[in-house]
């Protein structure tokens, strides 16, 4: 996952404090590499 600064900074706590994340973004494939470029991060909520 690639996360630009403008996405990372406001959502940093969410990304670091959660065991799972829901990542909204775009999949890019170039030169044999595949990346998920994040545009939004959200906590992954799992019912127990």
PDB file of N, CA, C and O in Angstrom, chain B, residues numbered from 101:
ATOM      1  N   UNK B 101       0.848  -1.152   0.000  1.00  0.00           N
ATOM      2  CA  UNK B 101       0.000   0.000   0.000  1.00  0.00           C
ATOM      3  C   UNK B 101       0.900   1.223   0.000  1.00  0.00           C
ATOM      4  O   UNK B 101       1.883   1.293   0.739  1.00  0.00           O
ATOM      5  N   UNK B 102       0.549   2.181  -0.839  1.00  0.00           N
ATOM      6  CA  UNK B 102       1.234   3.462  -0.903  1.00  0.00           C
ATOM      7  C   UNK B 102       0.276   4.496  -0.337  1.00  0.00           C
ATOM      8  O   UNK B 102      -0.881   4.582  -0.747  1.00  0.00           O
ATOM      9  N   UNK B 103       0.773   5.277   0.607  1.00  0.00           N
ATOM     10  CA  UNK B 103      -0.079   6.266   1.266  1.00  0.00           C
ATOM     11  C   UNK B 103       0.624   7.621   1.221  1.00  0.00           C
ATOM     12  O   UNK B 103       1.640   7.817   1.887  1.00  0.00           O
ATOM     13  N   UNK B 104       0.090   8.545   0.446  1.00  0.00           N
ATOM     14  CA  UNK B 104       0.679   9.876   0.349  1.00  0.00           C
ATOM     15  C   UNK B 104       0.484  10.647   1.646  1.00  0.00           C
ATOM     16  O   UNK B 104      -0.398  10.324   2.441  1.00  0.00           O
ATOM     17  N   UNK B 105       1.297  11.652   1.852  1.00  0.00           N
ATOM     18  CA  UNK B 105       1.269  12.434   3.091  1.00  0.00           C
ATOM     19  C   UNK B 105      -0.106  13.034   3.371  1.00  0.00           C
ATOM     20  O   UNK B 105      -0.555  13.024   4.517  1.00  0.00           O
ATOM     21  N   UNK B 106      -0.783  13.557   2.348  1.00  0.00           N
ATOM     22  CA  UNK B 106      -2.091  14.194   2.564  1.00  0.00           C
ATOM     23  C   UNK B 106      -3.155  13.187   3.007  1.00  0.00           C
ATOM     24  O   UNK B 106      -4.177  13.577   3.573  1.00  0.00           O
ATOM     25  N   UNK B 107      -2.923  11.903   2.756  1.00  0.00           N
ATOM     26  CA  UNK B 107      -3.826  10.846   3.234  1.00  0.00           C
ATOM     27  C   UNK B 107      -3.349  10.359   4.603  1.00  0.00           C
ATOM     28  O   UNK B 107      -4.157  10.171   5.512  1.00  0.00           O
ATOM     29  N   UNK B 108      -2.045  10.155   4.749  1.00  0.00           N
ATOM     30  CA  UNK B 108      -1.482   9.577   5.967  1.00  0.00           C
ATOM     31  C   UNK B 108      -1.655  10.476   7.189  1.00  0.00           C
ATOM     32  O   UNK B 108      -2.131  10.011   8.224  1.00  0.00           O
ATOM     33  N   UNK B 109      -1.287  11.727   7.095  1.00  0.00           N
ATOM     34  CA  UNK B 109      -1.281  12.608   8.270  1.00  0.00           C
ATOM     35  C   UNK B 109      -2.626  12.668   9.002  1.00  0.00           C
ATOM     36  O   UNK B 109      -2.643  12.464  10.215  1.00  0.00           O
ATOM     37  N   UNK B 110      -3.746  12.936   8.336  1.00  0.00           N
ATOM     38  CA  UNK B 110      -5.012  13.016   9.071  1.00  0.00           C
ATOM     39  C   UNK B 110      -5.502  11.663   9.601  1.00  0.00           C
ATOM     40  O   UNK B 110      -6.319  11.622  10.521  1.00  0.00           O
ATOM     41  N   UNK B 111      -5.018  10.572   9.038  1.00  0.00           N
ATOM     42  CA  UNK B 111      -5.531   9.250   9.417  1.00  0.00           C
ATOM     43  C   UNK B 111      -4.467   8.373  10.063  1.00  0.00           C
ATOM     44  O   UNK B 111      -4.643   7.160  10.184  1.00  0.00           O
ATOM     45  N   UNK B 112      -3.381   8.979  10.471  1.00  0.00           N
ATOM     46  CA  UNK B 112      -2.239   8.262  11.043  1.00  0.00           C
ATOM     47  C   UNK B 112      -2.628   7.444  12.269  1.00  0.00           C
ATOM     48  O   UNK B 112      -2.277   6.267  12.359  1.00  0.00           O
ATOM     49  N   UNK B 113      -3.343   8.044  13.207  1.00  0.00           N
ATOM     50  CA  UNK B 113      -3.752   7.342  14.438  1.00  0.00           C
ATOM     51  C   UNK B 113      -4.600   6.121  14.110  1.00  0.00           C
ATOM     52  O   UNK B 113      -4.401   5.051  14.686  1.00  0.00           O
ATOM     53  N   UNK B 114      -5.531   6.274  13.198  1.00  0.00           N
ATOM     54  CA  UNK B 114      -6.369   5.143  12.786  1.00  0.00           C
ATOM     55  C   UNK B 114      -5.491   4.025  12.238  1.00  0.00           C
ATOM     56  O   UNK B 114      -5.673   2.861  12.596  1.00  0.00           O
ATOM     57  N   UNK B 115      -4.555   4.364  11.385  1.00  0.00           N
ATOM     58  CA  UNK B 115      -3.698   3.359  10.755  1.00  0.00           C
ATOM     59  C   UNK B 115      -2.811   2.642  11.768  1.00  0.00           C
ATOM     60  O   UNK B 115      -2.583   1.438  11.649  1.00  0.00           O
ATOM     61  N   UNK B 116      -2.316   3.364  12.752  1.00  0.00           N
ATOM     62  CA  UNK B 116      -1.387   2.771  13.710  1.00  0.00           C
ATOM     63  C   UNK B 116      -2.079   2.052  14.862  1.00  0.00           C
ATOM     64  O   UNK B 116      -1.512   1.118  15.429  1.00  0.00           O
ATOM     65  N   UNK B 117      -3.285   2.465  15.218  1.00  0.00           N
ATOM     66  CA  UNK B 117      -3.970   1.910  16.389  1.00  0.00           C
ATOM     67  C   UNK B 117      -4.850   0.704  16.088  1.00  0.00           C
ATOM     68  O   UNK B 117      -5.294   0.036  17.021  1.00  0.00           O
ATOM     69  N   UNK B 118      -5.112   0.407  14.850  1.00  0.00           N
ATOM     70  CA  UNK B 118      -6.048  -0.665  14.493  1.00  0.00           C
ATOM     71  C   UNK B 118      -5.322  -1.922  14.046  1.00  0.00           C
ATOM     72  O   UNK B 118      -4.249  -1.863  13.445  1.00  0.00           O
ATOM     73  N   UNK B 119      -5.932  -3.061  14.353  1.00  0.00           N
ATOM     74  CA  UNK B 119      -5.374  -4.344  13.898  1.00  0.00           C
ATOM     75  C   UNK B 119      -5.677  -4.574  12.421  1.00  0.00           C
ATOM     76  O   UNK B 119      -4.940  -5.289  11.741  1.00  0.00           O
ATOM     77  N   UNK B 120      -6.769  -3.967  11.916  1.00  0.00           N
ATOM     78  CA  UNK B 120      -7.149  -4.119  10.517  1.00  0.00           C
ATOM     79  C   UNK B 120      -7.641  -2.806   9.949  1.00  0.00           C
ATOM     80  O   UNK B 120      -8.232  -1.995  10.661  1.00  0.00           O
ATOM     81  N   UNK B 121      -7.399  -2.600   8.678  1.00  0.00           N
ATOM     82  CA  UNK B 121      -7.820  -1.371   8.005  1.00  0.00           C
ATOM     83  C   UNK B 121      -8.604  -1.697   6.747  1.00  0.00           C
ATOM     84  O   UNK B 121      -8.333  -2.680   6.057  1.00  0.00           O
ATOM     85  N   UNK B 122      -9.575  -0.854   6.468  1.00  0.00           N
ATOM     86  CA  UNK B 122     -10.275  -0.884   5.198  1.00  0.00           C
ATOM     87  C   UNK B 122      -9.632   0.229   4.372  1.00  0.00           C
ATOM     88  O   UNK B 122      -9.677   1.399   4.754  1.00  0.00           O
ATOM     89  N   UNK B 123      -9.041  -0.137   3.252  1.00  0.00           N
ATOM     90  CA  UNK B 123      -8.313   0.832   2.431  1.00  0.00           C
ATOM     91  C   UNK B 123      -9.076   1.067   1.140  1.00  0.00           C
ATOM     92  O   UNK B 123      -9.348   0.133   0.386  1.00  0.00           O
ATOM     93  N   UNK B 124      -9.418   2.321   0.894  1.00  0.00           N
ATOM     94  CA  UNK B 124     -10.055   2.720  -0.359  1.00  0.00           C
ATOM     95  C   UNK B 124      -8.956   3.326  -1.227  1.00  0.00           C
ATOM     96  O   UNK B 124      -8.169   4.145  -0.752  1.00  0.00           O
ATOM     97  N   UNK B 125      -8.902   2.930  -2.488  1.00  0.00           N
ATOM     98  CA  UNK B 125      -7.861   3.473  -3.343  1.00  0.00           C
ATOM     99  C   UNK B 125      -7.903   2.892  -4.737  1.00  0.00           C
ATOM    100  O   UNK B 125      -8.913   2.348  -5.183  1.00  0.00           O
ATOM    101  N   UNK B 126      -6.781   3.022  -5.406  1.00  0.00           N
ATOM    102  CA  UNK B 126      -6.644   2.596  -6.789  1.00  0.00           C
ATOM    103  C   UNK B 126      -5.492   1.607  -6.903  1.00  0.00           C
ATOM    104  O   UNK B 126      -4.418   1.822  -6.341  1.00  0.00           O
ATOM    105  N   UNK B 127      -5.724   0.527  -7.632  1.00  0.00           N
ATOM    106  CA  UNK B 127      -4.653  -0.434  -7.892  1.00  0.00           C
ATOM    107  C   UNK B 127      -3.915   0.020  -9.145  1.00  0.00           C
ATOM    108  O   UNK B 127      -4.527   0.266 -10.184  1.00  0.00           O
ATOM    109  N   UNK B 128      -2.591   0.129  -9.033  1.00  0.00           N
ATOM    110  CA  UNK B 128      -1.749   0.501 -10.172  1.00  0.00           C
ATOM    111  C   UNK B 128      -0.804  -0.650 -10.484  1.00  0.00           C
ATOM    112  O   UNK B 128      -0.225  -1.253  -9.580  1.00  0.00           O
ATOM    113  N   UNK B 129      -0.653  -0.948 -11.763  1.00  0.00           N
ATOM    114  CA  UNK B 129       0.295  -1.979 -12.201  1.00  0.00           C
ATOM    115  C   UNK B 129       1.252  -1.340 -13.198  1.00  0.00           C
ATOM    116  O   UNK B 129       0.847  -0.862 -14.257  1.00  0.00           O
ATOM    117  N   UNK B 130       2.534  -1.344 -12.831  1.00  0.00           N
ATOM    118  CA  UNK B 130       3.553  -0.769 -13.718  1.00  0.00           C
ATOM    119  C   UNK B 130       4.870  -1.514 -13.564  1.00  0.00           C
ATOM    120  O   UNK B 130       5.281  -1.838 -12.450  1.00  0.00           O
ATOM    121  N   UNK B 131       5.508  -1.775 -14.649  1.00  0.00           N
ATOM    122  CA  UNK B 131       6.851  -2.369 -14.651  1.00  0.00           C
ATOM    123  C   UNK B 131       6.934  -3.615 -13.772  1.00  0.00           C
ATOM    124  O   UNK B 131       7.942  -3.829 -13.099  1.00  0.00           O
ATOM    125  N   UNK B 132       5.893  -4.431 -13.772  1.00  0.00           N
ATOM    126  CA  UNK B 132       5.904  -5.667 -13.007  1.00  0.00           C
ATOM    127  C   UNK B 132       5.567  -5.514 -11.531  1.00  0.00           C
ATOM    128  O   UNK B 132       5.562  -6.502 -10.797  1.00  0.00           O
ATOM    129  N   UNK B 133       5.286  -4.299 -11.083  1.00  0.00           N
ATOM    130  CA  UNK B 133       4.933  -4.065  -9.679  1.00  0.00           C
ATOM    131  C   UNK B 133       3.461  -3.689  -9.578  1.00  0.00           C
ATOM    132  O   UNK B 133       2.925  -3.015 -10.458  1.00  0.00           O
ATOM    133  N   UNK B 134       2.818  -4.121  -8.515  1.00  0.00           N
ATOM    134  CA  UNK B 134       1.424  -3.778  -8.256  1.00  0.00           C
ATOM    135  C   UNK B 134       1.351  -3.037  -6.930  1.00  0.00           C
ATOM    136  O   UNK B 134       1.870  -3.516  -5.922  1.00  0.00           O
ATOM    137  N   UNK B 135       0.712  -1.879  -6.924  1.00  0.00           N
ATOM    138  CA  UNK B 135       0.557  -1.073  -5.717  1.00  0.00           C
ATOM    139  C   UNK B 135      -0.896  -0.702  -5.517  1.00  0.00           C
ATOM    140  O   UNK B 135      -1.643  -0.526  -6.479  1.00  0.00           O
ATOM    141  N   UNK B 136      -1.289  -0.585  -4.267  1.00  0.00           N
ATOM    142  CA  UNK B 136      -2.582  -0.014  -3.911  1.00  0.00           C
ATOM    143  C   UNK B 136      -2.297   1.388  -3.407  1.00  0.00           C
ATOM    144  O   UNK B 136      -1.665   1.555  -2.365  1.00  0.00           O
ATOM    145  N   UNK B 137      -2.755   2.395  -4.134  1.00  0.00           N
ATOM    146  CA  UNK B 137      -2.543   3.784  -3.753  1.00  0.00           C
ATOM    147  C   UNK B 137      -3.766   4.225  -2.957  1.00  0.00           C
ATOM    148  O   UNK B 137      -4.859   4.364  -3.507  1.00  0.00           O
ATOM    149  N   UNK B 138      -3.573   4.444  -1.670  1.00  0.00           N
ATOM    150  CA  UNK B 138      -4.676   4.741  -0.760  1.00  0.00           C
ATOM    151  C   UNK B 138      -5.180   6.169  -0.934  1.00  0.00           C
ATOM    152  O   UNK B 138      -4.399   7.107  -1.091  1.00  0.00           O
ATOM    153  N   UNK B 139      -6.517   6.313  -0.901  1.00  0.00           N
ATOM    154  CA  UNK B 139      -7.115   7.644  -0.873  1.00  0.00           C
ATOM    155  C   UNK B 139      -7.880   7.865   0.433  1.00  0.00           C
ATOM    156  O   UNK B 139      -8.205   8.996   0.794  1.00  0.00           O
ATOM    157  N   UNK B 140      -8.165   6.750   1.142  1.00  0.00           N
ATOM    158  CA  UNK B 140      -8.849   6.856   2.435  1.00  0.00           C
ATOM    159  C   UNK B 140      -8.604   5.590   3.234  1.00  0.00           C
ATOM    160  O   UNK B 140      -8.586   4.488   2.686  1.00  0.00           O
ATOM    161  N   UNK B 141      -8.415   5.759   4.543  1.00  0.00           N
ATOM    162  CA  UNK B 141      -8.238   4.636   5.460  1.00  0.00           C
ATOM    163  C   UNK B 141      -9.360   4.671   6.482  1.00  0.00           C
ATOM    164  O   UNK B 141      -9.743   5.742   6.954  1.00  0.00           O
ATOM    165  N   UNK B 142      -9.883   3.511   6.823  1.00  0.00           N
ATOM    166  CA  UNK B 142     -10.949   3.425   7.828  1.00  0.00           C
ATOM    167  C   UNK B 142     -10.699   2.185   8.679  1.00  0.00           C
ATOM    168  O   UNK B 142     -10.139   1.201   8.195  1.00  0.00           O
ATOM    169  N   UNK B 143     -11.115   2.227   9.948  1.00  0.00           N
ATOM    170  CA  UNK B 143     -10.952   1.031  10.779  1.00  0.00           C
ATOM    171  C   UNK B 143     -11.820  -0.100  10.244  1.00  0.00           C
ATOM    172  O   UNK B 143     -12.951   0.126   9.815  1.00  0.00           O
ATOM    173  N   UNK B 144     -11.293  -1.303  10.272  1.00  0.00           N
ATOM    174  CA  UNK B 144     -12.047  -2.483   9.869  1.00  0.00           C
ATOM    175  C   UNK B 144     -12.772  -2.988  11.106  1.00  0.00           C
ATOM    176  O   UNK B 144     -12.142  -3.443  12.061  1.00  0.00           O
ATOM    177  N   UNK B 145     -14.077  -2.909  11.085  1.00  0.00           N
ATOM    178  CA  UNK B 145     -14.883  -3.326  12.236  1.00  0.00           C
ATOM    179  C   UNK B 145     -15.340  -4.765  12.021  1.00  0.00           C
ATOM    180  O   UNK B 145     -15.950  -5.100  11.006  1.00  0.00           O
ATOM    181  N   UNK B 146     -15.029  -5.599  13.000  1.00  0.00           N
ATOM    182  CA  UNK B 146     -15.374  -7.016  12.921  1.00  0.00           C
ATOM    183  C   UNK B 146     -16.237  -7.366  14.123  1.00  0.00           C
ATOM    184  O   UNK B 146     -15.848  -7.120  15.264  1.00  0.00           O
ATOM    185  N   UNK B 147     -17.401  -7.937  13.872  1.00  0.00           N
ATOM    186  CA  UNK B 147     -18.275  -8.356  14.967  1.00  0.00           C
ATOM    187  C   UNK B 147     -17.724  -9.640  15.572  1.00  0.00           C
ATOM    188  O   UNK B 147     -17.300 -10.550  14.860  1.00  0.00           O
ATOM    189  N   UNK B 148     -17.738  -9.694  16.894  1.00  0.00           N
ATOM    190  CA  UNK B 148     -17.229 -10.886  17.580  1.00  0.00           C
ATOM    191  C   UNK B 148     -18.339 -11.577  18.327  1.00  0.00           C
ATOM    192  O   UNK B 148     -18.107 -12.602  18.968  1.00  0.00           O
TER     193      UNK B 148
END
